[in-house]
Amino acid sequence: MKKVIIVDASYRTGGNSDYITDKLTKEIKGTEFNVFRLKEKTVNPCHGCDACKGKPTAACVQKDDMGALIPEIDACDAMVLITPIYFGQMSGQAKQFVDRLYCFFDPTAPGAALASKRGKKAAFICTCGGGPVDVYTKYAEESAGSFGIMGADETKVFVCGDANPPASCAAHEDDMKAISGIAAWLSE
Protein backbone atom coordinates (compact mmCIF):
# COMPACT_ATOMS: atom_id res chain seq x y z
CA MET A 1 0.00 0.00 0.00
CA LYS A 2 1.26 3.47 -0.89
CA LYS A 3 2.15 5.88 1.89
CA VAL A 4 1.27 9.56 1.60
CA ILE A 5 2.27 12.31 4.01
CA ILE A 6 0.03 15.37 4.00
CA VAL A 7 1.48 18.41 5.75
CA ASP A 8 -1.04 21.09 6.73
CA ALA A 9 1.03 24.21 7.39
CA SER A 10 -1.75 26.54 8.51
CA TYR A 11 -2.37 27.50 12.10
CA ARG A 12 -5.99 28.45 11.34
CA THR A 13 -8.32 25.71 12.59
CA GLY A 14 -11.14 25.04 10.13
CA GLY A 15 -9.45 27.10 7.43
CA ASN A 16 -8.85 26.44 3.78
CA SER A 17 -5.77 24.28 4.40
CA ASP A 18 -7.77 22.08 6.78
CA TYR A 19 -10.55 21.81 4.21
CA ILE A 20 -8.15 20.79 1.43
CA THR A 21 -6.36 18.32 3.73
CA ASP A 22 -9.67 16.65 4.59
CA LYS A 23 -10.73 16.59 0.92
CA LEU A 24 -7.49 14.89 -0.09
CA THR A 25 -7.76 12.25 2.63
CA LYS A 26 -11.24 11.38 1.37
CA GLU A 27 -10.31 11.31 -2.33
CA ILE A 28 -6.85 9.74 -2.49
CA LYS A 29 -7.40 6.00 -2.92
CA GLY A 30 -5.30 2.98 -1.99
CA THR A 31 -3.04 4.77 0.44
CA GLU A 32 -2.03 4.92 4.04
CA PHE A 33 -1.95 8.51 5.36
CA ASN A 34 0.06 10.44 7.85
CA VAL A 35 -1.59 13.84 8.26
CA PHE A 36 0.98 16.11 9.88
CA ARG A 37 -0.71 19.32 11.08
CA LEU A 38 2.01 21.78 12.03
CA LYS A 39 -0.29 23.54 14.50
CA GLU A 40 -0.31 20.30 16.54
CA LYS A 41 3.41 19.53 16.26
CA THR A 42 6.74 20.88 17.38
CA VAL A 43 8.93 21.71 14.40
CA ASN A 44 12.01 23.66 15.38
CA PRO A 45 13.95 25.71 12.85
CA CYS A 46 16.90 24.13 11.06
CA HIS A 47 19.99 25.03 13.04
CA GLY A 48 22.28 24.72 10.03
CA CYS A 49 24.59 22.71 12.28
CA ASP A 50 25.43 20.19 9.51
CA ALA A 51 25.25 17.31 11.99
CA CYS A 52 23.12 15.61 9.33
CA LYS A 53 25.93 15.69 6.78
CA GLY A 54 28.14 12.69 6.07
CA LYS A 55 25.47 10.22 7.16
CA PRO A 56 24.25 7.34 4.99
CA THR A 57 20.57 8.28 5.46
CA ALA A 58 18.69 11.50 6.07
CA ALA A 59 18.37 12.27 9.78
CA CYS A 60 18.31 15.26 12.09
CA VAL A 61 19.79 15.48 15.57
CA GLN A 62 16.88 17.56 16.83
CA LYS A 63 14.46 15.63 19.00
CA ASP A 64 11.19 17.16 17.83
CA ASP A 65 8.23 15.96 15.75
CA MET A 66 9.97 16.81 12.48
CA GLY A 67 13.03 14.77 13.42
CA ALA A 68 10.73 11.79 13.94
CA LEU A 69 8.97 12.43 10.59
CA ILE A 70 12.15 12.49 8.47
CA PRO A 71 12.43 8.65 8.16
CA GLU A 72 8.75 8.56 7.15
CA ILE A 73 9.37 11.19 4.47
CA ASP A 74 12.29 9.12 3.22
CA ALA A 75 10.10 6.00 2.99
CA CYS A 76 6.88 7.56 1.67
CA ASP A 77 5.55 7.36 -1.87
CA ALA A 78 4.20 10.92 -1.93
CA MET A 79 4.05 14.10 0.10
CA VAL A 80 1.70 17.06 -0.07
CA LEU A 81 2.43 20.44 1.52
CA ILE A 82 -0.59 22.72 1.95
CA THR A 83 -0.04 26.30 3.06
CA PRO A 84 -1.68 29.70 3.00
CA ILE A 85 0.15 32.50 1.22
CA TYR A 86 1.19 35.23 3.66
CA PHE A 87 2.63 38.41 2.17
CA GLY A 88 3.45 36.71 -1.12
CA GLN A 89 5.11 33.60 0.32
CA MET A 90 4.33 30.32 2.04
CA SER A 91 3.58 30.58 5.75
CA GLY A 92 6.53 30.77 8.12
CA GLN A 93 5.55 27.35 9.47
CA ALA A 94 5.68 25.86 5.95
CA LYS A 95 9.06 27.45 5.29
CA GLN A 96 10.41 26.07 8.56
CA PHE A 97 9.19 22.59 7.51
CA VAL A 98 10.86 22.92 4.08
CA ASP A 99 14.10 24.14 5.67
CA ARG A 100 14.22 20.99 7.77
CA LEU A 101 14.38 18.94 4.56
CA TYR A 102 18.01 20.15 4.44
CA CYS A 103 19.04 16.83 5.99
CA PHE A 104 18.24 15.21 2.61
CA PHE A 105 20.72 17.48 0.79
CA ASP A 106 24.02 15.86 -0.09
CA PRO A 107 26.01 17.50 -2.89
CA THR A 108 28.06 14.30 -3.35
CA ALA A 109 25.00 12.08 -3.98
CA PRO A 110 23.25 11.62 -7.33
CA GLY A 111 20.92 14.55 -7.83
CA ALA A 112 22.37 16.05 -4.62
CA ALA A 113 19.76 14.00 -2.78
CA LEU A 114 20.29 11.60 0.10
CA ALA A 115 16.78 10.16 -0.31
CA SER A 116 16.90 6.37 -0.19
CA LYS A 117 13.68 6.13 -2.22
CA ARG A 118 13.31 7.94 -5.54
CA GLY A 119 10.27 8.24 -7.78
CA LYS A 120 8.06 9.97 -5.23
CA LYS A 121 5.33 12.41 -6.08
CA ALA A 122 5.02 15.74 -4.31
CA ALA A 123 2.33 18.39 -4.45
CA PHE A 124 2.51 21.96 -3.19
CA ILE A 125 -0.93 23.50 -2.68
CA CYS A 126 -1.37 27.13 -1.64
CA THR A 127 -4.37 29.19 -0.69
CA CYS A 128 -4.51 32.96 -0.85
CA GLY A 129 -7.05 35.62 -0.05
CA GLY A 130 -6.31 37.64 -3.14
CA GLY A 131 -3.48 38.76 -5.28
CA PRO A 132 -2.05 37.48 -8.51
CA VAL A 133 -2.65 33.72 -8.69
CA ASP A 134 -0.29 33.43 -11.67
CA VAL A 135 2.55 35.03 -9.68
CA TYR A 136 1.86 32.76 -6.70
CA THR A 137 1.76 29.75 -9.02
CA LYS A 138 5.22 30.64 -10.35
CA TYR A 139 6.42 31.00 -6.74
CA ALA A 140 4.89 27.61 -5.86
CA GLU A 141 6.57 25.96 -8.86
CA GLU A 142 9.95 27.31 -7.81
CA SER A 143 9.38 26.26 -4.19
CA ALA A 144 8.28 22.75 -5.19
CA GLY A 145 11.69 22.25 -6.79
CA SER A 146 13.11 21.72 -3.30
CA PHE A 147 11.14 18.46 -3.00
CA GLY A 148 13.61 16.75 -5.34
CA ILE A 149 16.07 16.31 -2.48
CA MET A 150 13.58 14.12 -0.61
CA GLY A 151 13.14 11.87 -3.63
CA ALA A 152 10.32 13.56 -5.54
CA ASP A 153 10.72 13.12 -9.29
CA GLU A 154 7.23 14.41 -10.13
CA THR A 155 5.65 17.53 -8.67
CA LYS A 156 2.39 19.37 -9.08
CA VAL A 157 1.43 22.77 -7.74
CA PHE A 158 -1.88 24.52 -7.37
CA VAL A 159 -2.96 27.87 -5.94
CA CYS A 160 -6.52 28.39 -4.71
CA GLY A 161 -7.17 32.11 -5.12
CA ASP A 162 -9.68 34.39 -3.47
CA ALA A 163 -9.93 32.06 -0.48
CA ASN A 164 -9.46 33.96 2.75
CA PRO A 165 -12.50 33.23 4.92
CA PRO A 166 -12.33 29.76 6.54
CA ALA A 167 -13.21 26.95 4.09
CA SER A 168 -14.22 29.47 1.40
CA CYS A 169 -12.21 27.49 -1.16
CA ALA A 170 -15.03 24.92 -1.13
CA ALA A 171 -17.22 27.36 -3.08
CA HIS A 172 -14.73 27.50 -5.98
CA GLU A 173 -15.81 24.64 -8.22
CA ASP A 174 -12.81 24.84 -10.58
CA ASP A 175 -10.36 24.88 -7.67
CA MET A 176 -12.01 21.84 -6.11
CA LYS A 177 -11.80 20.01 -9.45
CA ALA A 178 -8.08 20.79 -9.55
CA ILE A 179 -7.65 19.42 -6.00
CA SER A 180 -9.58 16.29 -7.03
CA GLY A 181 -7.22 16.00 -10.00
CA ILE A 182 -4.23 16.07 -7.64
CA ALA A 183 -5.92 13.39 -5.49
CA ALA A 184 -6.40 11.21 -8.59
CA TRP A 185 -2.76 11.74 -9.62
CA LEU A 186 -1.58 10.74 -6.13
CA SER A 187 -3.81 7.64 -6.31
CA GLU A 188 -2.13 6.39 -9.51
ROBAMAR-475180 format. One record per residue (C-alpha): x, y negated, z; residue in three letters; residue number from 1. Coordinates in steps of 0.25 Angstrom, whole numbers, plus 5000, padded with zeros to 4 digits. Layout:
# ROBAMAR-475180
R east north   up type seq
R    X     Y    Z  Ala NUM
...
***
This chain:
# ROBAMAR-475180
R east north   up type seq
R 5000  5000 5000  Met   1
R 5005  4986 4996  Lys   2
R 5009  4976 5008  Lys   3
R 5005  4962 5006  Val   4
R 5009  4951 5016  Ile   5
R 5000  4939 5016  Ile   6
R 5006  4926 5023  Val   7
R 4996  4916 5027  Asp   8
R 5004  4903 5030  Ala   9
R 4993  4894 5034  Ser  10
R 4991  4890 5048  Tyr  11
R 4976  4886 5045  Arg  12
R 4967  4897 5050  Thr  13
R 4955  4900 5041  Gly  14
R 4962  4892 5030  Gly  15
R 4965  4894 5015  Asn  16
R 4977  4903 5018  Ser  17
R 4969  4912 5027  Asp  18
R 4958  4913 5017  Tyr  19
R 4967  4917 5006  Ile  20
R 4975  4927 5015  Thr  21
R 4961  4933 5018  Asp  22
R 4957  4934 5004  Lys  23
R 4970  4940 5000  Leu  24
R 4969  4951 5011  Thr  25
R 4955  4954 5005  Lys  26
R 4959  4955 4991  Glu  27
R 4973  4961 4990  Ile  28
R 4970  4976 4988  Lys  29
R 4979  4988 4992  Gly  30
R 4988  4981 5002  Thr  31
R 4992  4980 5016  Glu  32
R 4992  4966 5021  Phe  33
R 5000  4958 5031  Asn  34
R 4994  4945 5033  Val  35
R 5004  4936 5040  Phe  36
R 4997  4923 5044  Arg  37
R 5008  4913 5048  Leu  38
R 4999  4906 5058  Lys  39
R 4999  4919 5066  Glu  40
R 5014  4922 5065  Lys  41
R 5027  4916 5070  Thr  42
R 5036  4913 5058  Val  43
R 5048  4905 5062  Asn  44
R 5056  4897 5051  Pro  45
R 5068  4903 5044  Cys  46
R 5080  4900 5052  His  47
R 5089  4901 5040  Gly  48
R 5098  4909 5049  Cys  49
R 5102  4919 5038  Asp  50
R 5101  4931 5048  Ala  51
R 5092  4938 5037  Cys  52
R 5104  4937 5027  Lys  53
R 5113  4949 5024  Gly  54
R 5102  4959 5029  Lys  55
R 5097  4971 5020  Pro  56
R 5082  4967 5022  Thr  57
R 5075  4954 5024  Ala  58
R 5073  4951 5039  Ala  59
R 5073  4939 5048  Cys  60
R 5079  4938 5062  Val  61
R 5068  4930 5067  Gln  62
R 5058  4937 5076  Lys  63
R 5045  4931 5071  Asp  64
R 5033  4936 5063  Asp  65
R 5040  4933 5050  Met  66
R 5052  4941 5054  Gly  67
R 5043  4953 5056  Ala  68
R 5036  4950 5042  Leu  69
R 5049  4950 5034  Ile  70
R 5050  4965 5033  Pro  71
R 5035  4966 5029  Glu  72
R 5037  4955 5018  Ile  73
R 5049  4964 5013  Asp  74
R 5040  4976 5012  Ala  75
R 5028  4970 5007  Cys  76
R 5022  4971 4993  Asp  77
R 5017  4956 4992  Ala  78
R 5016  4944 5000  Met  79
R 5007  4932 5000  Val  80
R 5010  4918 5006  Leu  81
R 4998  4909 5008  Ile  82
R 5000  4895 5012  Thr  83
R 4993  4881 5012  Pro  84
R 5001  4870 5005  Ile  85
R 5005  4859 5015  Tyr  86
R 5011  4846 5009  Phe  87
R 5014  4853 4996  Gly  88
R 5020  4866 5001  Gln  89
R 5017  4879 5008  Met  90
R 5014  4878 5023  Ser  91
R 5026  4877 5032  Gly  92
R 5022  4891 5038  Gln  93
R 5023  4897 5024  Ala  94
R 5036  4890 5021  Lys  95
R 5042  4896 5034  Gln  96
R 5037  4910 5030  Phe  97
R 5043  4908 5016  Val  98
R 5056  4903 5023  Asp  99
R 5057  4916 5031  Arg 100
R 5058  4924 5018  Leu 101
R 5072  4919 5018  Tyr 102
R 5076  4933 5024  Cys 103
R 5073  4939 5010  Phe 104
R 5083  4930 5003  Phe 105
R 5096  4937 5000  Asp 106
R 5104  4930 4988  Pro 107
R 5112  4943 4987  Thr 108
R 5100  4952 4984  Ala 109
R 5093  4954 4971  Pro 110
R 5084  4942 4969  Gly 111
R 5089  4936 4982  Ala 112
R 5079  4944 4989  Ala 113
R 5081  4954 5000  Leu 114
R 5067  4959 4999  Ala 115
R 5068  4975 4999  Ser 116
R 5055  4975 4991  Lys 117
R 5053  4968 4978  Arg 118
R 5041  4967 4969  Gly 119
R 5032  4960 4979  Lys 120
R 5021  4950 4976  Lys 121
R 5020  4937 4983  Ala 122
R 5009  4926 4982  Ala 123
R 5010  4912 4987  Phe 124
R 4996  4906 4989  Ile 125
R 4995  4891 4993  Cys 126
R 4983  4883 4997  Thr 127
R 4982  4868 4997  Cys 128
R 4972  4858 5000  Gly 129
R 4975  4849 4987  Gly 130
R 4986  4845 4979  Gly 131
R 4992  4850 4966  Pro 132
R 4989  4865 4965  Val 133
R 4999  4866 4953  Asp 134
R 5010  4860 4961  Val 135
R 5007  4869 4973  Tyr 136
R 5007  4881 4964  Thr 137
R 5021  4877 4959  Lys 138
R 5026  4876 4973  Tyr 139
R 5020  4890 4977  Ala 140
R 5026  4896 4965  Glu 141
R 5040  4891 4969  Glu 142
R 5038  4895 4983  Ser 143
R 5033  4909 4979  Ala 144
R 5047  4911 4973  Gly 145
R 5052  4913 4987  Ser 146
R 5045  4926 4988  Phe 147
R 5054  4933 4979  Gly 148
R 5064  4935 4990  Ile 149
R 5054  4944 4998  Met 150
R 5053  4953 4985  Gly 151
R 5041  4946 4978  Ala 152
R 5043  4948 4963  Asp 153
R 5029  4942 4959  Glu 154
R 5023  4930 4965  Thr 155
R 5010  4923 4964  Lys 156
R 5006  4909 4969  Val 157
R 4992  4902 4971  Phe 158
R 4988  4889 4976  Val 159
R 4974  4886 4981  Cys 160
R 4971  4872 4980  Gly 161
R 4961  4862 4986  Asp 162
R 4960  4872 4998  Ala 163
R 4962  4864 5011  Asn 164
R 4950  4867 5020  Pro 165
R 4951  4881 5026  Pro 166
R 4947  4892 5016  Ala 167
R 4943  4882 5006  Ser 168
R 4951  4890 4995  Cys 169
R 4940  4900 4995  Ala 170
R 4931  4891 4988  Ala 171
R 4941  4890 4976  His 172
R 4937  4901 4967  Glu 173
R 4949  4901 4958  Asp 174
R 4959  4900 4969  Asp 175
R 4952  4913 4976  Met 176
R 4953  4920 4962  Lys 177
R 4968  4917 4962  Ala 178
R 4969  4922 4976  Ile 179
R 4962  4935 4972  Ser 180
R 4971  4936 4960  Gly 181
R 4983  4936 4969  Ile 182
R 4976  4946 4978  Ala 183
R 4974  4955 4966  Ala 184
R 4989  4953 4962  Trp 185
R 4994  4957 4975  Leu 186
R 4985  4969 4975  Ser 187
R 4991  4974 4962  Glu 188
***
